[in-house]
Amino acid sequence: MKNQQKQALYGYLYIAPSLILISIFSLIPILMTLYFSFTDYNIIQAPTFTGLKNYIRMLGDPFVVSSMKNTFIFTLFVVPTQTILSMVIASVLAQKFQNKLGGFIKSSLFIPVISSTILVGTLWSFLLATDTGIINTFLALIGLDKVNWLGTKFTSLLSVCLVSIWKNVGYFLVIFYAGIMEIPKMLYESGQVDGANKYQQFWYITMPMLKPITFLVVTLGTIWSFQIFDLVYVMTGGGPGRSTITLVMTIYNTAFKEFSMGYASTISLLLLVFIVIISSIQKLLFKDNY
């Protein structure tokens, strides 16, 4: 056997365990979901083929439309905000706080990342409580009216978005910080020689050099946002009304409360298609780095 064939064989052997695991835990579930989407499977009885019935139902389902709208609003608000915020904080820490204080700040911001989402949601539900929450108590002390943070359509979705940003920003901050530390210092020194100030260095050196990392952060943030469930479930339960319900919550309710697994599989495929399309668009936007 030639050397090239041996190397190719070794390569396939090395990736074989990963391919097997991906097939078992990703590919097979996707194929099963595709199959169930054409049935009226209710978990208890055997699935019956119904053709495109679930897809036709989904196109005219107002609950799916409202949950899709909430998911898009959540993603459009959370992803850019947490990306910009984590990049700016990482840049400031890398330039001004490469000391124990900087390490303390990074550790403090990372604590929400490793905290349970259920715990985070429960904690913020207490903090945002209308009558007994600390935040409204503080607003009352400075003479402002109390806000029904989780009780109105606008403030409830806004509250969930802000808590999600607070929980995730530490994770992306660490990624950006590591990327900034890899940028050659000679680029900044050359910029200083040319008279570039800190803002110009950040705009013309830091941001372009972080483009591959920005792609990673935006892609991860988008996928996480489209999959948001537990935080919303704990903080608002999808309410008031259906103002904060997301696609994943709709899938959960359809599958495990209405026992309509076939229809839930159809909505799951819709979510998968959205994630694939948006990830492909993001990759095209950042294609100069690949």
C-alpha positions as CSV (number, residue, x, y, z in Angstrom):
1,M,0.0,0.0,0.0
2,K,1.3,3.4,-0.9
3,N,2.2,6.0,1.7
4,Q,-0.6,8.3,0.6
5,Q,-3.2,5.5,0.9
6,K,-1.8,4.6,4.4
7,Q,-2.1,8.2,5.5
8,A,-5.6,8.4,4.2
9,L,-6.5,5.1,6.0
10,Y,-5.0,6.4,9.3
11,G,-7.0,9.6,8.8
12,Y,-10.3,7.8,8.4
13,L,-9.5,5.6,11.4
14,Y,-8.8,8.7,13.6
15,I,-12.0,10.4,12.7
16,A,-14.1,7.2,12.8
17,P,-15.1,7.5,16.5
18,S,-16.3,11.1,16.0
19,L,-18.2,10.2,12.9
20,I,-19.9,7.3,14.7
21,L,-20.9,9.6,17.6
22,I,-22.1,12.3,15.3
23,S,-24.2,9.7,13.4
24,I,-25.7,8.3,16.6
25,F,-26.5,11.6,18.3
26,S,-27.1,14.0,15.4
27,L,-27.7,12.5,12.0
28,I,-30.1,9.7,13.2
29,P,-32.2,12.0,15.4
30,I,-32.5,14.5,12.4
31,L,-33.6,11.7,10.1
32,M,-36.1,10.4,12.7
33,T,-37.4,14.0,13.2
34,L,-37.9,14.3,9.4
35,Y,-39.8,11.0,9.4
36,F,-42.1,12.0,12.3
37,S,-42.8,15.3,10.7
38,F,-44.9,13.4,8.1
39,T,-46.9,11.5,10.7
40,D,-49.4,12.2,13.5
41,Y,-47.2,10.5,16.1
42,N,-48.4,11.1,19.7
43,I,-45.7,9.1,21.6
44,I,-48.3,6.5,22.8
45,Q,-49.6,5.1,19.6
46,A,-47.6,4.1,16.5
47,P,-47.1,6.9,14.0
48,T,-49.4,7.2,11.0
49,F,-48.3,8.7,7.8
50,T,-50.2,12.0,7.1
51,G,-48.2,13.5,4.2
52,L,-47.8,17.3,4.3
53,K,-50.6,17.8,6.8
54,N,-48.3,19.1,9.6
55,Y,-46.4,21.4,7.2
56,I,-49.7,22.9,5.9
57,R,-50.9,23.4,9.5
58,M,-47.6,25.1,10.5
59,L,-47.9,27.6,7.7
60,G,-51.2,28.9,9.1
61,D,-50.5,28.5,12.8
62,P,-50.6,31.9,14.6
63,F,-48.8,30.4,17.6
64,V,-45.8,29.4,15.4
65,V,-45.8,32.8,13.8
66,S,-45.8,34.7,17.2
67,S,-43.1,32.4,18.6
68,M,-41.0,32.8,15.5
69,K,-41.4,36.6,15.8
70,N,-40.3,36.6,19.4
71,T,-37.3,34.4,18.6
72,F,-36.2,36.8,15.9
73,I,-36.6,39.9,18.1
74,F,-34.7,38.1,20.9
75,T,-31.8,37.1,18.5
76,L,-31.6,40.5,16.8
77,F,-31.3,42.3,20.1
78,V,-29.1,39.8,22.1
79,V,-26.5,38.8,19.5
80,P,-25.2,42.2,18.4
81,T,-25.4,43.6,21.9
82,Q,-23.5,40.8,23.6
83,T,-20.9,40.7,20.7
84,I,-20.1,44.4,20.8
85,L,-20.2,44.5,24.6
86,S,-17.8,41.5,25.1
87,M,-15.4,42.8,22.4
88,V,-15.2,46.3,23.9
89,I,-14.8,45.0,27.5
90,A,-12.1,42.5,26.3
91,S,-10.2,45.3,24.5
92,V,-10.3,47.6,27.6
93,L,-9.1,44.8,29.8
94,A,-6.3,43.8,27.4
95,Q,-5.1,47.4,27.2
96,K,-5.7,48.8,30.7
97,F,-6.1,45.9,33.1
98,Q,-3.5,43.2,32.5
99,N,-3.2,42.8,36.3
100,K,-5.0,41.3,39.2
101,L,-7.9,43.7,38.9
102,G,-8.3,42.6,35.3
103,G,-8.3,39.0,36.4
104,F,-10.9,39.7,39.1
105,I,-13.1,41.5,36.6
106,K,-12.9,38.6,34.1
107,S,-13.6,36.0,36.8
108,S,-16.6,38.0,38.1
109,L,-18.1,38.3,34.6
110,F,-17.5,34.6,34.0
111,I,-19.5,33.5,37.1
112,P,-22.9,33.8,35.4
113,V,-21.6,31.6,32.5
114,I,-20.9,28.7,34.8
115,S,-24.1,29.3,36.9
116,S,-27.2,27.2,36.2
117,T,-29.6,28.9,33.9
118,I,-32.4,27.8,36.2
119,L,-30.6,29.5,39.1
120,V,-30.0,32.6,37.1
121,G,-33.6,32.8,35.9
122,T,-34.9,32.3,39.4
123,L,-32.5,34.9,40.9
124,W,-33.5,37.6,38.4
125,S,-37.2,36.8,38.8
126,F,-36.8,37.8,42.5
127,L,-34.7,40.8,41.6
128,L,-37.3,42.0,39.1
129,A,-40.4,41.3,41.2
130,T,-42.7,44.3,41.0
131,D,-43.4,44.8,44.7
132,T,-40.6,43.1,46.5
133,G,-37.7,43.1,44.0
134,I,-34.5,44.9,44.8
135,I,-34.5,46.8,41.5
136,N,-37.9,48.4,42.0
137,T,-37.0,49.1,45.7
138,F,-34.0,51.0,44.4
139,L,-36.1,52.9,41.9
140,A,-38.6,53.9,44.6
141,L,-35.7,55.2,46.8
142,I,-34.6,57.6,44.0
143,G,-38.2,58.7,43.4
144,L,-39.0,56.7,40.3
145,D,-42.2,54.6,39.7
146,K,-42.0,50.9,40.0
147,V,-41.8,48.9,36.7
148,N,-43.7,45.7,36.1
149,W,-40.7,44.1,34.5
150,L,-42.1,40.7,33.9
151,G,-45.8,41.6,33.6
152,T,-46.0,43.6,30.3
153,K,-45.3,42.5,26.8
154,F,-42.4,45.0,26.1
155,T,-40.6,44.9,29.5
156,S,-40.9,41.1,29.8
157,L,-39.1,40.4,26.5
158,L,-36.6,43.2,27.2
159,S,-35.9,41.7,30.7
160,V,-35.2,38.3,29.3
161,C,-32.9,39.7,26.6
162,L,-30.9,41.7,29.2
163,V,-30.5,38.7,31.5
164,S,-29.4,36.5,28.6
165,I,-26.8,39.1,27.7
166,W,-25.6,39.4,31.3
167,K,-25.2,35.6,31.4
168,N,-23.4,35.1,28.1
169,V,-21.1,38.1,27.9
170,G,-18.4,36.6,30.1
171,Y,-18.0,33.6,27.9
172,F,-17.6,35.7,24.7
173,L,-15.4,38.1,26.6
174,V,-12.9,35.4,27.3
175,I,-12.8,34.4,23.7
176,F,-12.2,37.9,22.5
177,Y,-9.6,38.5,25.2
178,A,-7.6,35.5,24.0
179,G,-7.9,36.7,20.4
180,I,-6.7,40.2,21.3
181,M,-3.7,38.8,23.2
182,E,-2.6,37.0,20.0
183,I,-2.5,40.2,17.9
184,P,1.2,41.1,17.3
185,K,2.1,44.2,19.4
186,M,4.2,45.5,16.5
187,L,0.9,46.4,14.7
188,Y,-0.1,48.7,17.6
189,E,3.4,50.1,17.8
190,S,3.3,50.9,14.0
191,G,-0.1,52.5,14.5
192,Q,1.3,54.7,17.3
193,V,4.2,55.8,15.1
194,D,1.7,56.8,12.4
195,G,-0.2,58.8,15.0
196,A,-3.2,56.5,15.5
197,N,-5.1,57.1,18.7
198,K,-6.7,54.3,20.8
199,Y,-10.0,54.6,19.0
200,Q,-8.3,54.3,15.6
201,Q,-6.2,51.4,16.8
202,F,-9.3,49.6,17.9
203,W,-11.2,50.3,14.7
204,Y,-8.3,49.6,12.2
205,I,-6.3,47.0,14.0
206,T,-8.2,45.2,16.7
207,M,-11.5,44.7,14.9
208,P,-10.1,43.4,11.6
209,M,-7.7,41.0,13.3
210,L,-10.7,39.7,15.4
211,K,-12.9,39.0,12.4
212,P,-12.6,35.2,12.5
213,I,-13.3,35.2,16.2
214,T,-16.2,37.6,15.7
215,F,-17.6,35.1,13.2
216,L,-17.4,32.4,15.8
217,V,-19.0,34.5,18.5
218,V,-21.9,35.7,16.2
219,T,-22.5,32.1,15.0
220,L,-22.5,30.7,18.5
221,G,-24.6,33.5,19.8
222,T,-27.2,33.1,17.0
223,I,-27.5,29.4,17.6
224,W,-27.9,29.8,21.3
225,S,-30.5,32.6,20.8
226,F,-32.6,30.5,18.5
227,Q,-32.4,27.6,21.0
228,I,-33.4,29.8,24.0
229,F,-35.8,27.9,26.3
230,D,-34.9,27.4,29.9
231,L,-34.3,31.1,30.8
232,V,-37.6,32.2,29.3
233,Y,-39.4,29.2,30.8
234,V,-38.2,30.1,34.3
235,M,-38.6,33.9,34.1
236,T,-41.9,34.3,32.3
237,G,-43.2,30.9,31.2
238,G,-43.7,32.4,27.8
239,G,-46.0,35.2,29.1
240,P,-47.7,37.5,29.6
241,G,-49.9,36.1,26.9
242,R,-47.5,34.7,24.4
243,S,-45.3,37.8,24.3
244,T,-42.0,35.9,25.2
245,I,-42.7,32.4,24.0
246,T,-40.0,31.1,21.6
247,L,-39.8,28.5,18.9
248,V,-38.2,25.9,21.3
249,M,-40.9,26.6,23.9
250,T,-43.6,26.0,21.2
251,I,-41.9,22.7,20.3
252,Y,-41.8,21.7,23.9
253,N,-45.4,22.6,24.6
254,T,-46.6,20.8,21.4
255,A,-44.6,17.7,22.0
256,F,-45.0,17.2,25.8
257,K,-48.2,19.1,26.7
258,E,-50.3,18.4,23.6
259,F,-48.5,15.1,22.9
260,S,-48.3,16.0,19.2
261,M,-44.8,14.8,18.5
262,G,-45.3,14.7,14.7
263,Y,-46.2,18.4,14.6
264,A,-43.5,19.3,17.0
265,S,-41.0,17.5,14.7
266,T,-42.2,19.7,11.9
267,I,-41.6,22.9,13.9
268,S,-38.2,21.5,14.9
269,L,-37.2,21.2,11.2
270,L,-38.3,24.8,10.7
271,L,-36.0,25.9,13.5
272,L,-33.1,23.8,11.9
273,V,-33.7,25.4,8.5
274,F,-33.5,28.9,10.1
275,I,-30.3,28.1,11.9
276,V,-28.7,26.7,8.8
277,I,-29.7,29.6,6.6
278,I,-28.6,32.3,9.1
279,S,-25.3,30.5,9.7
280,S,-24.7,30.3,6.0
281,I,-25.4,34.0,5.6
282,Q,-23.0,34.8,8.4
283,K,-20.3,32.7,6.8
284,L,-20.7,34.5,3.5
285,L,-20.4,37.9,5.3
286,F,-17.1,36.7,6.9
287,K,-15.9,34.7,3.8
288,D,-12.7,36.8,3.4
289,N,-11.3,34.9,6.4
290,Y,-12.0,31.4,5.1
